Amino acid sequence: MKRLAFFCVVMMFSVGCDQTSATDQFEGPIASREDVLGPGITELWCNYLADPLWSERDAYDAAHMLMIPLEYSYAFDNPTLKGCFADYVDRLEKAVKADKVDLGRLNWLQHLHLVARYLVLEDDVDAAGWVLDEFNRYWSAEPAWLWGREPFAGISERIEWKLATTNDVLERSYYNVIFDEDYFAMTLGLDLYGLFSRAGKLGECGLGCAQAKEFFLRVFTERVEWQGDGWLIDVGRWDDHRDFAYSRYYRQPVSMDGEPLPPQPLEDAVIDSSHAHRYPSWLRSAELSIGKETGLILRLQDGLVHQFLSEVLAPNQGTIPLLNNYMDGHNGWFRWKYASHKGVLQGYGPYGLSGTFAFGWWALLGDERVSYQYERLIDSFPLSSSELSVYSDTSTRRRHPLVETRWSNGMMESLAQMSARISEKF
């Protein structure tokens, strides 16, 4: 945010500049409206769900794209969309039992996060057996990798080691970071803990569910650093990771002669705002599972709202919300020369991670000030080519045809509409 004036001068797209703070932009509650999804848009999402999205190509995108439609379908009781999710989960269960799902660990855990949310919202413990089997497999039976050492016996053992190990005994500080696989596994256990507990069947969930709950609470107690009313997590543990090696640069790290410049990482590095957009959903899992047991979850949600509005969300620069690249408000390069990002930019420059906002997960914090930012995004559709250059990521991955055309076929616009509404129900 401190570099707003510089950004206004050097950025090549025109979205306007207004240095009003993100919090000051809030103009009051969003007026309640009827279901924003007309038949055509509901059919679009159902057509997407009709495909086997558990493929290597589609599973990652689907887990991101479908969380808000799932939450919305229950918040506003859209029976057609709920039916499409039910059919999807039923077909996925059959595919798993027929051994027809073969995904990498992270993609599968993130997809299971979506499935578990469906089971929790549906309150269907009877259909959760296969998900519990998958959780137990990753939690304690299947080897869990980590840089610089032999694999652990499971994700639970890896998390336990991280919580017990200090950085001063490690070759690299990031070996000790709690990363996305850990969070998805813990929240999967949390989802199941709450589901089985409400049904009076907690014993059937096993020790893994209780351990996942314990680890989740420990991580968000021991690893969080409060910064006034906001918070950061795992501060400094990303310092020597290659994704953050050029985070001091606010221009492309290439000299006037076209030569690459040396790495310049920030000290006390924090997670990027793209990966961090999952925290609202992880905390949502905790809210639905154990929110009534402890005030910690509500405090974390409120603190994350504050951190987002005060440090991550850039002051109003026109029609589309822009995000700083890092959760502490820094806005340097992320993943310069990363393997899946080719072309001129080869990574994410200032504000380059803003597109993750459009998935809607920040709305899961249930705050009207965040919802207001989705109202702003709604008003921007159709996005101009310069705005799309900010919000469309540079990944070269193959994608589902509907995802390829998501900015023009109604998917992203309807995501913004749903995201603007769901805080009314939380």
Sequence and secondary structure as in RCSB ss.txt:
>XXXX:A:sequence
MKRLAFFCVVMMFSVGCDQTSATDQFEGPIASREDVLGPGITELWCNYLADPLWSERDAYDAAHMLMIPLEYSYA
FDNPTLKGCFADYVDRLEKAVKADKVDLGRLNWLQHLHLVARYLVLEDDVDAAGWVLDEFNRYWSAEPAWLWGRE
PFAGISERIEWKLATTNDVLERSYYNVIFDEDYFAMTLGLDLYGLFSRAGKLGECGLGCAQAKEFFLRVFTERVE
WQGDGWLIDVGRWDDHRDFAYSRYYRQPVSMDGEPLPPQPLEDAVIDSSHAHRYPSWLRSAELSIGKETGLILRL
QDGLVHQFLSEVLAPNQGTIPLLNNYMDGHNGWFRWKYASHKGVLQGYGPYGLSGTFAFGWWALLGDERVSYQYE
RLIDSFPLSSSELSVYSDTSTRRRHPLVETRWSNGMMESLAQMSARISEKF
>XXXX:A:secstr
 TTHHHHHHH SS        TTTT  S     S    HHHHHHHHHHHTS TTSTTTHHHHHHHTHHHHHHHHH
TT HHHHHHHHHHHHHHHHHHHTT     HHHHHHHHHHHHHHHHHHT GGG HHHHHHHHIIIIIS B  TTS 
 BSSHHHHHHHHHH  GGG SSGGGG   HHHHHHHHHHHHHHHHHHHTT HHHH HHHHHHHHHHHHHHHHSEE
EETTEEEESTTTTTT GGGTTTT SS SB TTS B      TT   BTTGGGGHHHHHHHHHHHHTTT SHHHHH
HHHHHHHIIIIIB    SSS  B SBTTS    BSTT TTB SSS SB TTTTGGGGGG GGGGG  HHHHHHHH
HHHHH S  HHHHHHHS  B     HHHHTTTTSSHHHHHHHHHHHGGGG 
